[in-house]
Amino acid sequence: MKWKDIHPNVKLRLAMQFLGSLITMAVIPFLAIYFSQKIGATQTGIILIIIVVSGVIGGIIGGHVSDRIGRKKIMIYSELGLLLSYLFITLCNSPWFDSPYFSAGFFIINMFCGGMFQPAAQAMIIDITNPDSRKFVFTISYWLGNLATAIGGIIGAFLFKNYLFELFIGITLISLLSVWITIFFITETYIPKPSTKAPNHQQNFALKEMFNSFSIVLKDKLFMFYIMGGILIFSLEQSLTNYIGIRLEKDIPHQSASFFTIDFMLDGTKMLGFLRTENTILVVLLSSVILFVFRKWSDRWTLATGMLIFSICFSIFAVTNNVLILFIAMFIGTIGELMYVPIKQAMLGEIAPPNARSTYMAFNSMTLYGAMVISSLLTIIGEWIPPIYMGGLLLILGLTGTFLYFIVTKKLYSKASEENESKVPVSY
C-alpha cells in the first residue's frame, strides 16, 4: 500500500485530523485549570461532567444520523457547530468581554458537535478503505495523532495562560478551514437506502433490537469487569489534566528554568504541558522497544505489572512538586502504559463474540467518557482533602482496576486452556 493509492478523502481527513487534534490538545487539557481559576474547583468538576455527557450524547446522535442521511452532511453540520462555538468562545475570552460561564456553555455545545462529527468521519474512512489499506491508514492516523498531541501540548502550555484570545483566534481560523475543505473537497462515501418499512414500525423495531443487544452485553460479567477496570485505570490518566493539573498550577511556584540554553519561566501550566508531551513522545519512540523487551513475558503478568507501575507513578503526581521526580515518574509510568495497552486492546477481541462485536465496541468506547466523569469527580473531591490522600485514592483506583483485569485474564486463560484440551485427540 502506497500513499498515492489512498483515496483523496482519506488524505484530506488525515490532514484535518492532525490539525483538529492539535487544536484540541492545545485547549482541552487546560480547561480544568482555566475554569478552576475563574469559578472554582467544585463548579469546574460539575462543568467538566456536563461537557463529557454532551460529547456522549452527540456521539450517539451523530452515529445514528450519519447512517440515515450520509457522512458528509452530518460532518458539515457538526463542523459548522464547532466553528460557531469556537467563534463565540473567542469572543467570551476577548479583551472586551470575559465570561467563563458563557464559555462553559459554548464548550458544552462544542463537545456535542465534536461528538457528532467523529462517528461520521471515522465511518467515512472505513467506507473507502479495505482491510489491507485500512491498517496502513490507521497506522498513519495513530502517528499523526501522537505528533499532534505533542505539538498541541507545547502550544497550549505556552499560549493558553497568557495568550488565550490569540490562541482561540487561531483555532477558529483552523475550524473555518476545515469547514471549507469538507464542503468543497470531500465527497460523499455513503448513500443510505430508503427504508421500506412504515416509520412507526421501523422505529419500534430499531429500539427493540437496540435494547436487546445492550441487555446481552450488560449480562456479560467478564466484559463488565473489563469495562470497569478500563474506566478505573484510564481515570488516572484523565486526572492528569483535571485534578493533578489544577494542583500543579496551585502548588508549583513561578520559577526560572533552562532547556538546552533556552531560559524560560516554568509554572504549573507549563509543567502539565511538558508532562503530556513527554508521555506522547515516549509512546511514539518506545512502543516497539517495550514490545521487544517483554516479548518473553506472559501477557497476563506483563499486563498486571504494567498497570501496577502505571498506577504507582500516576499517584505520585498527586503528592510531589519536584520537577525531576515528576519527569522520572512520567518516564517510568509511560513504560508501564506501553506494557499493558497492547495486551488490553488484544483482550477485547477475545471477549467480544463475533455476532455482537459492534455492540461490544460501542460499549468499549464509553470507557473514555466514564474515566472523564470519574476524573471530574476527583477534581471536586480534591478541593476538600489533602494531596497525600488524593494520591492514596488514585492508587486505590489503579490497584482495583489492575485486580479486575487480573481476574479477566485468569478467566480468558482458563477458557483458552479448556478449548485447547478439548481439541487434543484421544488415543484408544
ZAGUBA-195772 format. One record per residue: residue number from 1; y, x, z of N, C-alpha, C in turn. Coordinates in steps of 0.1 Angstrom, whole numbers. Example, Ala and Ser with C-alpha at 12.3 -4.5 7.8 and 13.67 -1.06 7.14 Angstrom:
ZAGUBA-195772
   resi      nY      nX      nZ     caY     caX     caZ      cY      cX      cZ
      1     -57     132      78     -45     123      78     -33     132      78
      2     -22     128      71     -11     137      71       0     129      79
//
This chain:
ZAGUBA-195772
   resi      nY      nX      nZ     caY     caX     caZ      cY      cX      cZ
      1     -12       9       0       0       0       0      12       9       0
      2      22       6      -9      34      14     -10      46       5      -8
      3      57      11      -4      69       4      -1      74      -4     -13
      4      73       2     -25      77      -5     -37      69     -18     -40
      5      57     -19     -35      49     -31     -38      52     -42     -28
      6      60     -40     -18      63     -51      -9      73     -61     -15
      7      71     -73     -11      79     -84     -16      94     -82     -12
      8     103     -85     -21     118     -83     -17     122     -90      -4
      9     116    -102      -2     119    -109      10     116    -101      23
     10     104     -94      22     100     -87      34     109     -75      36
     11     113     -68      25     122     -57      27     135     -61      33
     12     141     -72      28     153     -77      34     151     -81      49
     13     140     -88      52     138     -92      65     136     -80      75
     14     129     -70      70     128     -58      79     141     -51      82
     15     150     -51      71     163     -45      73     171     -54      83
     16     171     -67      81     179     -76      90     172     -77     104
     17     159     -75     104     153     -75     118     157     -63     125
     18     159     -51     119     163     -39     125     177     -41     131
     19     186     -47     123     200     -49     127     200     -60     138
     20     192     -70     137     191     -81     147     186     -76     160
     21     176     -67     160     170     -61     172     180     -52     178
     22     188     -45     170     198     -35     175     208     -43     183
     23     214     -53     177     225     -60     184     219     -68     197
     24     207     -73     196     201     -79     207     199     -70     219
     25     194     -58     216     192     -48     227     205     -42     232
     26     216     -43     224     229     -39     229     235     -49     239
     27     229     -61     239     235     -72     248     226     -77     258
     28     214     -81     254     205     -89     264     202     -81     276
     29     199     -67     275     195     -60     288     207     -59     298
     30     219     -62     293     231     -60     302     236     -74     307
     31     230     -85     303     235     -98     306     235    -100     321
     32     224     -96     328     223     -98     342     235     -91     350
     33     238     -79     345     249     -71     352     262     -79     349
     34     264     -83     336     276     -90     332     279    -102     341
     35     269    -111     342     271    -124     349     271    -121     364
     36     264    -112     369     264    -109     384     278    -105     388
     37     284     -97     380     298     -92     383     308    -103     382
     38     306    -112     373     315    -123     370     314    -135     380
     39     301    -139     383     299    -151     390     289    -150     402
     40     283    -138     404     274    -136     415     259    -136     411
     41     251    -130     419     237    -128     415     229    -141     415
     42     232    -150     425     224    -162     426     226    -171     414
     43     239    -173     410     242    -181     398     237    -174     385
     44     237    -160     386     231    -153     374     216    -156     372
     45     209    -156     383     195    -159     382     192    -172     376
     46     200    -182     380     199    -196     375     202    -196     360
     47     213    -190     356     217    -190     342     206    -183     334
     48     201    -172     338     191    -165     331     178    -173     329
     49     175    -181     339     163    -190     337     166    -201     327
     50     178    -206     327     182    -217     317     182    -211     303
     51     186    -198     302     187    -192     289     172    -190     284
     52     163    -186     292     149    -184     289     143    -197     284
     53     145    -208     292     140    -221     289     145    -226     275
     54     158    -223     273     164    -227     260     156    -220     248
     55     153    -207     250     146    -200     240     132    -205     237
     56     125    -210     248     112    -216     247     113    -229     239
     57     122    -237     243     124    -250     236     127    -248     221
     58     136    -238     218     140    -235     205     128    -230     196
     59     119    -222     203     107    -217     196      98    -228     192
     60      95    -237     202      86    -249     199      91    -257     188
     61     104    -261     188     110    -269     178     111    -262     164
     62     115    -249     165     115    -241     152     102    -240     145
     63      92    -237     153      78    -236     147      74    -249     141
     64      76    -260     148      72    -273     142      80    -277     130
     65      93    -275     131     102    -280     119     100    -271     107
     66      98    -258     109      96    -249      97      84    -252      89
     67      74    -258      96      62    -262      88      64    -275      81
     68      75    -282      84      77    -295      77      88    -295      67
     69      98    -286      68     109    -285      59     110    -272      52
     70     102    -262      55     102    -249      49     109    -239      57
     71     106    -226      54     111    -215      62     126    -212      60
     72     130    -212      48     144    -208      45     154    -217      51
     73     152    -230      51     162    -240      56     164    -238      71
     74     153    -237      79     154    -235      93     160    -222      97
     75     157    -211      88     163    -198      91     178    -199      89
     76     183    -206      78     197    -207      76     204    -215      87
     77     198    -226      91     204    -234     102     205    -226     115
     78     194    -219     118     193    -211     130     204    -199     130
     79     205    -193     119     214    -181     118     229    -186     118
     80     231    -198     112     245    -203     114     248    -206     128
     81     238    -211     136     240    -214     150     242    -201     158
     82     235    -190     154     237    -177     160     251    -172     157
     83     255    -173     145     268    -168     141     279    -175     149
     84     278    -188     149     289    -196     156     289    -193     171
     85     277    -192     177     276    -189     191     282    -175     194
     86     279    -165     186     284    -152     188     299    -152     186
     87     304    -160     177     319    -161     175     326    -166     187
     88     320    -177     193     326    -183     205     324    -173     217
     89     313    -166     218     311    -157     229     322    -146     228
     90     325    -141     215     335    -131     213     349    -136     218
     91     352    -149     215     365    -155     219     365    -156     234
     92     354    -159     241     353    -161     255     354    -148     263
     93     353    -137     256     355    -123     262     365    -115     255
     94     376    -122     250     387    -116     243     398    -112     253
     95     408    -105     248     420    -102     257     428    -114     260
     96     425    -125     253     433    -137     255     426    -148     263
     97     413    -146     264     405    -157     271     393    -151     277
     98     391    -153     290     379    -147     297     372    -158     305
     99     361    -163     301     354    -174     307     339    -171     308
    100     334    -166     319     319    -163     320     311    -176     319
    101     316    -187     324     308    -200     323     307    -205     309
    102     318    -204     301     317    -208     287     308    -198     280
    103     309    -185     283     300    -175     277     285    -179     280
    104     282    -183     292     269    -186     296     264    -198     287
    105     272    -208     285     269    -220     277     265    -216     263
    106     274    -207     257     271    -202     243     259    -193     242
    107     256    -185     253     244    -177     253     232    -186     253
    108     232    -197     260     221    -207     260     219    -212     246
    109     230    -216     239     229    -220     225     223    -209     217
    110     228    -197     219     224    -186     211     209    -183     212
    111     204    -184     225     190    -182     227     181    -193     221
    112     186    -205     221     180    -217     215     178    -214     200
    113     189    -210     193     189    -207     179     180    -196     175
    114     181    -185     184     172    -174     182     157    -178     183
    115     154    -186     193     140    -191     194     136    -199     182
    116     145    -207     176     142    -215     164     139    -206     152
    117     147    -195     151     146    -186     140     133    -178     139
    118     128    -173     150     117    -164     150     104    -169     144
    119     100    -181     147      87    -186     141      88    -187     126
    120     100    -192     121     101    -193     106     101    -179      99
    121     109    -170     106     110    -156     100      96    -149     100
    122      88    -151     111      75    -145     111      65    -151     102
    123      66    -165     101      58    -172      91      61    -168      77
    124      73    -166      74      77    -162      60      70    -149      56
    125      70    -139      66      63    -126      63      48    -128      60
    126      42    -137      69      28    -139      67      25    -147      54
    127      34    -155      50      32    -163      37      31    -154      25
    128      38    -143      25      39    -135      13      32    -121      15
    129      23    -120      25      15    -108      27       0    -111      28
    130      -8    -102      23     -23    -104      25     -27     -95      37
    131     -39     -96      42     -43     -88      54     -40     -73      53
    132     -42     -67      41     -40     -53      40     -25     -49      40
    133     -17     -56      33      -3     -53      33       4     -58      46
    134      -2     -68      52       4     -73      65       3     -62      76
    135      -8     -55      76      -9     -44      86       1     -33      83
    136       4     -30      71      14     -20      67      28     -25      71
    137      31     -38      68      44     -43      71      47     -44      86
    138      37     -48      94      39     -49     108      39     -36     115
    139      33     -26     109      35     -12     114      49      -7     113
    140      55     -10     101      69      -6      98      78     -14     108
    141      75     -27     109      82     -35     118      82     -30     133
    142      71     -26     137      69     -20     151      78      -8     153
    143      78       1     143      86      13     144     101      10     144
    144     105       2     135     119      -2     133     123      -9     146
    145     115     -17     152     118     -24     164     121     -15     176
    146     112      -5     177     114       5     188     127      14     185
    147     129      17     172     141      25     169     153      17     172
    148     153       4     168     165      -4     171     167      -6     186
    149     156      -7     194     157      -8     208     164       5     214
    150     160      16     209     166      29     214     180      30     211
    151     184      27     199     198      28     194     206      17     201
    152     201       5     201     208      -6     208     211      -3     223
    153     201       3     229     202       6     244     214      15     246
    154     215      25     237     226      35     239     239      29     236
    155     240      21     225     252      14     221     257       5     233
    156     247      -3     238     251     -12     249     255      -4     262
    157     248       7     265     252      15     277     266      20     276
    158     271      23     264     284      29     263     295      19     260
    159     292       8     254     302      -1     249     303     -14     257
    160     292     -19     264     291     -32     270     301     -33     281
    161     303     -23     289     312     -25     301     326     -24     297
    162     331     -14     289     345     -12     286     350     -17     273
    163     341     -19     264     345     -24     250     337     -36     246
    164     336     -46     255     328     -58     253     333     -66     241
    165     346     -68     240     352     -76     230     349     -69     216
    166     351     -56     215     348     -50     202     334     -50     199
    167     325     -49     209     311     -50     207     307     -64     201
    168     312     -74     206     309     -88     201     315     -90     187
    169     326     -84     184     331     -85     171     321     -79     161
    170     316     -67     164     306     -61     155     294     -69     154
    171     289     -75     165     277     -84     165     280     -96     156
    172     291    -102     157     295    -114     149     295    -110     134
    173     300     -99     131     300     -95     117     286     -93     111
    174     277     -87     119     264     -85     115     257     -98     114
    175     259    -108     122     254    -121     121     258    -128     108
    176     271    -126     105     276    -131      92     269    -125      80
    177     267    -112      81     259    -105      70     245    -111      69
    178     239    -114      80     225    -119      80     225    -133      73
    179     234    -141      77     235    -155      71     237    -153      56
    180     246    -145      51     249    -143      37     236    -138      30
    181     229    -129      35     217    -124      29     206    -135      28
    182     205    -142      38     194    -153      38     198    -164      28
    183     210    -167      27     214    -178      18     212    -174       3
    184     217    -162       0     218    -158     -14     207    -149     -19
    185     199    -143     -10     189    -133     -15     175    -136     -10
    186     173    -144       0     160    -147       5     155    -160      -3
    187     142    -159      -8     137    -170     -15     127    -178      -6
    188     125    -191      -9     116    -199      -1     102    -195      -4
    189      93    -194       7      79    -190       5      70    -201       9
    190      75    -212      13      65    -223      18      72    -236      14
    191      65    -244       6      69    -257       2      59    -267       9
    192      63    -274      19      54    -283      26      50    -295      17
    193      37    -299      19      32    -310      11      36    -323      18
    194      40    -333      10      44    -346      16      32    -352      23
    195      35    -358      34      24    -365      42      20    -378      36
    196       7    -381      36       2    -394      30       0    -404      41
    197       2    -400      54      -1    -409      65      12    -416      68
    198      11    -428      74      22    -435      79      29    -427      90
    199      42    -427      91      49    -419     101      44    -421     115
    200      42    -434     120      37    -436     133      23    -431     136
    201      14    -433     126       0    -428     128       0    -413     128
    202       8    -407     119       8    -392     118      13    -386     131
    203      24    -392     137      29    -387     149      19    -388     161
    204      13    -400     162       3    -402     173      -8    -392     171
    205     -14    -390     159     -25    -381     157     -21    -367     160
    206      -9    -362     156      -5    -349     159      -3    -346     174
    207       2    -356     181       4    -355     196      -9    -354     203
    208     -19    -363     199     -32    -363     205     -39    -350     202
    209     -39    -345     190     -45    -332     187     -39    -321     195
    210     -26    -321     196     -19    -310     203     -23    -310     218
    211     -23    -322     224     -27    -323     239     -42    -319     241
    212     -50    -323     232     -64    -319     233     -66    -304     233
    213     -59    -297     224     -60    -283     222     -55    -276     235
    214     -44    -281     240     -38    -275     252     -47    -277     264
    215     -54    -288     265     -63    -291     276     -75    -281     276
    216     -80    -278     264     -91    -269     263     -87    -255     268
    217     -75    -251     264     -71    -237     268     -68    -237     283
    218     -62    -247     289     -59    -247     303     -72    -247     311
    219     -83    -252     306     -96    -252     313    -103    -239     313
    220     -98    -230     304    -104    -216     303     -99    -207     314
    221    -107    -206     325    -102    -199     336    -100    -184     333
    222    -109    -178     325    -107    -164     322     -94    -161     314
    223     -91    -170     305     -79    -169     298     -66    -171     306
    224     -67    -180     316     -56    -183     325     -54    -171     334
    225     -65    -164     338     -63    -152     346     -56    -141     337
    226     -60    -141     325     -54    -131     315     -39    -134     314
    227     -35    -147     313     -21    -150     311     -13    -147     324
    228     -19    -151     336     -12    -149     348     -10    -134     351
    229     -21    -127     349     -20    -112     351      -9    -106     342
    230      -9    -111     329       1    -106     320      16    -109     324
    231      18    -121     329      31    -125     334      35    -116     345
    232      26    -114     355      30    -106     367      33     -92     363
    233      25     -86     354      27     -72     350      40     -71     342
    234      42     -80     333      54     -79     324      67     -82     332
    235      66     -90     343      77     -93     351      83     -81     357
    236      75     -70     359      80     -57     364      89     -51     354
    237      85     -51     341      93     -45     331     106     -53     329
    238     105     -67     329     117     -75     328     127     -73     339
    239     122     -70     351     130     -68     363     139     -56     361
    240     136     -47     352     144     -35     349     158     -39     344
    241     159     -50     336     172     -54     331     178     -65     339
    242     171     -70     349     176     -81     358     179     -75     372
    243     170     -76     381     173     -72     395     176     -57     396
    244     167     -48     389     169     -34     390     182     -30     384
    245     186     -36     372     198     -33     365     210     -36     374
    246     210     -47     381     221     -51     390     222     -42     401
    247     210     -38     407     211     -29     418     216     -15     415
    248     212     -10     403     216       3     398     232       3     397
    249     237      -8     391     251      -9     389     259      -9     402
    250     253     -16     412     259     -16     426     258      -3     433
    251     247       3     432     244      14     442     246      28     436
    252     246      30     423     249      43     417     263      45     415
    253     270      54     422     284      56     420     288      63     407
    254     300      61     403     305      68     391     305      83     394
    255     299      90     385     297     105     387     297     112     373
    256     302     124     373     302     132     361     288     137     358
    257     284     138     345     271     143     341     273     150     328
    258     263     158     325     263     166     313     250     165     306
    259     250     164     292     238     164     284     240     172     272
    260     233     184     272     235     193     261     250     197     258
    261     256     201     269     270     205     269     280     193     267
    262     275     181     266     284     170     264     286     163     278
    263     299     163     282     302     158     295     306     143     294
    264     301     135     303     305     121     304     303     115     318
    265     309     103     320     308      97     333     295      88     333
    266     287      90     344     275      82     345     277      71     356
    267     272      59     353     272      48     363     259      40     361
    268     258      30     369     245      22     368     242      16     355
    269     252      11     348     250       5     335     245      15     325
    270     251      27     324     247      38     315     233      42     319
    271     230      43     332     217      47     337     206      37     332
    272     209      24     332     199      14     327     197      17     312
    273     207      19     305     206      21     290     198      34     288
    274     200      44     295     192      57     293     177      55     297
    275     174      47     307     161      45     311     153      37     300
    276     160      27     295     153      19     285     151      27     272
    277     161      35     269     160      44     257     149      54     259
    278     148      60     271     137      69     274     123      62     272
    279     122      50     277     109      43     276     106      41     261
    280     116      36     253     113      33     239     109      46     231
    281     116      57     233     113      69     226     100      74     230
    282      96      74     243      83      78     247      72      70     241
    283      74      57     240      64      48     234      62      52     219
    284      72      55     212      71      59     198      64      73     197
    285      68      82     205      63      96     204      49      98     210
    286      45      91     220      33      94     228      21      84     226
    287      23      74     218      13      64     216       0      70     212
    288       0      78     201     -13      83     196     -18      94     205
    289      -9     101     212     -13     112     221     -21     106     233
    290     -16      96     239     -22      90     250     -36      84     246
    291     -36      78     234     -49      72     229     -59      83     228
    292     -55      95     223     -64     106     221     -69     112     235
    293     -60     113     244     -63     120     257     -73     111     265
    294     -71      98     265     -80      89     273     -91      83     264
    295     -95      88     253    -104      82     244    -118      82     250
    296    -121      91     260    -135      92     266    -136      83     278
    297    -125      78     283    -125      69     295    -130      55     290
    298    -136      48     300    -140      34     297    -127      26     296
    299    -127      16     287    -115       7     286    -111       1     299
    300    -121      -3     307    -119     -10     319    -111      -2     329
    301    -115      11     331    -108      19     340     -95      25     335
    302     -94      27     322     -81      31     316     -71      20     318
    303     -75       8     316     -65      -4     318     -61      -5     332
    304     -70      -4     341     -67      -6     356     -58       6     360
    305     -62      18     356     -54      30     361     -40      29     355
    306     -39      25     342     -26      24     336     -17      14     342
    307     -23       2     346     -15      -8     352     -11      -4     366
    308     -19       3     373     -16       8     387      -5      18     386
    309      -5      28     377       6      37     375      19      30     372
    310      18      21     362      30      13     358      36       6     370
    311      28      -1     378      33      -9     389      39       0     399
    312      34      11     403      39      20     413      53      26     408
    313      53      30     396      66      36     391      77      26     390
    314      74      14     385      85       4     384      89      -1     397
    315      81      -1     407      85      -5     421      94       6     427
    316      93      18     422     101      29     427     116      27     422
    317     118      21     411     131      18     406     139       9     415
    318     133       2     424     140      -7     432     145       0     445
    319     141      12     447     144      18     461     151      31     460
    320     153      37     448     159      50     447     171      50     438
    321     181      59     441     192      61     432     193      75     427
    322     183      83     430     182      97     425     179      97     410
    323     189     102     402     188     102     388     175     108     383
    324     172     120     388     160     128     384     147     120     387
    325     146     114     399     134     106     402     133      94     393
    326     144      88     390     144      76     381     138      80     367
    327     143      91     362     138      96     349     123     100     349
    328     119     106     360     105     110     362      96      98     363
    329     101      88     371      93      75     373      92      68     359
    330     102      68     351     101      62     338      91      69     329
    331      91      82     330      82      90     321      68      87     325
    332      64      88     338      51      85     343      47      70     340
    333      56      61     343      54      47     341      51      44     327
    334      58      50     317      55      48     303      41      52     299
    335      37      64     305      23      68     302      13      57     307
    336      16      51     319       7      40     323       8      29     314
    337      19      26     309      21      15     299      13      17     287
    338      13      29     281       6      33     269      -9      33     271
    339     -13      35     284     -27      34     287     -33      20     286
    340     -25      10     292     -31      -3     293     -27     -13     281
    341     -16     -11     274     -12     -21     264     -21     -22     253
    342     -26     -11     246     -36     -14     235     -49     -21     239
    343     -54     -18     251     -66     -24     256     -63     -39     259
    344     -52     -42     265     -48     -55     269     -47     -64     256
    345     -41     -58     245     -40     -66     233     -54     -68     226
    346     -62     -58     227     -76     -60     221     -84     -70     229
    347     -82     -71     242     -89     -81     250     -87     -95     245
    348     -75     -98     241     -72    -112     237     -81    -116     225
    349     -84    -107     216     -93    -111     205    -107    -114     210
    350    -111    -108     221    -125    -111     227    -125    -124     235
    351    -114    -128     241    -113    -140     249    -111    -153     240
    352    -103    -152     230    -100    -164     222    -111    -167     213
    353    -117    -179     213    -127    -183     203    -121    -185     189
    354    -130    -182     179    -125    -182     165    -119    -196     161
    355    -124    -207     167    -119    -220     162    -107    -225     170
    356    -101    -216     179     -89    -221     186     -80    -209     188
    357     -80    -199     180     -72    -187     182     -57    -190     181
    358     -53    -199     172     -39    -202     171     -33    -207     183
    359     -41    -217     190     -36    -223     202     -36    -212     213
    360     -46    -204     214     -46    -193     224     -34    -184     222
    361     -31    -180     209     -20    -171     206      -7    -178     210
    362      -6    -191     208       7    -198     212       9    -197     227
    363      -2    -199     235      -1    -197     250       2    -183     254
    364      -4    -174     247      -1    -160     250      13    -156     248
    365      20    -162     238      34    -159     235      43    -163     247
    366      38    -172     255      46    -177     266      46    -167     278
    367      38    -156     277      38    -146     287      52    -140     289
    368      59    -137     278      72    -131     279      82    -141     287
    369      81    -153     283      91    -163     290      87    -165     304
    370      74    -165     308      70    -166     322      75    -154     330
    371      74    -142     324      79    -130     330      94    -130     332
    372     101    -135     322     116    -136     323     120    -145     334
    373     112    -156     336     115    -166     347     113    -159     361
    374     102    -152     362      99    -145     375     110    -135     378
    375     113    -127     368     123    -116     370     137    -122     373
    376     140    -134     368     152    -141     371     152    -146     386
    377     141    -151     390     139    -154     404     140    -142     413
    378     135    -131     409     136    -119     417     151    -115     418
    379     159    -118     408     173    -115     409     180    -123     420
    380     176    -135     422     181    -144     433     176    -138     446
    381     163    -135     447     157    -130     459     163    -117     464
    382     166    -108     454     172     -95     457     185     -96     463
    383     192    -107     462     205    -109     468     204    -110     483
    384     192    -113     488     191    -117     502     182    -107     510
    385     174     -98     503     166     -89     510     169     -75     506
    386     166     -65     514     169     -51     511     161     -45     500
    387     165     -35     493     158     -29     482     144     -24     485
    388     142     -19     498     129     -14     501     118     -26     501
    389     123     -38     505     114     -49     505     112     -54     491
    390     122     -53     482     121     -57     468     111     -47     461
    391     111     -35     465     102     -25     459      87     -29     463
    392      86     -33     476      72     -38     480      68     -50     473
    393      77     -59     470      74     -72     463      70     -69     449
    394      77     -60     442      74     -56     429      60     -50     428
    395      57     -42     438      44     -35     438      33     -45     440
    396      35     -55     449      25     -66     451      22     -74     439
    397      33     -77     431      32     -84     418      23     -76     409
    398      26     -63     408      19     -54     399       4     -52     403
    399       2     -51     416     -12     -49     420     -20     -62     418
    400     -14     -74     420     -20     -87     418     -24     -88     403
    401     -14     -85     394     -17     -85     380     -28     -76     376
    402     -29     -64     382     -39     -54     379     -53     -60     384
    403     -53     -66     395     -66     -72     401     -71     -83     391
    404     -62     -91     387     -66    -102     378     -72     -97     365
    405     -66     -86     359     -71     -80     347     -85     -73     350
    406     -86     -68     362     -99     -62     366    -110     -72     366
    407    -107     -84     370    -117     -95     370    -120     -99     356
    408    -109    -100     347    -111    -104     333    -120     -94     326
    409    -118     -81     328    -126     -70     322    -140     -71     327
    410    -142     -73     340    -155     -74     345    -163     -85     338
    411    -157     -97     337    -164    -108     330    -167    -105     316
    412    -157     -99     309    -159     -96     295    -171     -86     293
    413    -171     -76     302    -182     -66     300    -195     -72     304
    414    -196     -81     314    -208     -88     317    -213     -96     305
    415    -204    -103     299    -207    -112     288    -212    -103     276
    416    -205     -92     274    -210     -83     263    -224     -77     265
    417    -226     -74     278    -240     -69     281    -250     -79     279
    418    -248     -91     283    -258    -102     282    -260    -105     267
    419    -250    -104     259    -252    -106     244    -260     -95     238
    420    -257     -83     242    -265     -71     237    -280     -72     241
    421    -282     -76     254    -296     -77     258    -304     -88     251
    422    -297     -99     247    -303    -110     240    -307    -106     226
    423    -300     -95     221    -303     -91     207    -314     -80     206
    424    -318     -75     218    -329     -65     218    -342     -71     214
    425    -349     -67     205    -362     -73     201    -372     -71     212
    426    -381     -80     214    -391     -80     224    -404     -75     217
    427    -411     -65     223    -423     -60     218    -435     -67     224
    428    -445     -70     216    -457     -76     221    -469     -67     219
//
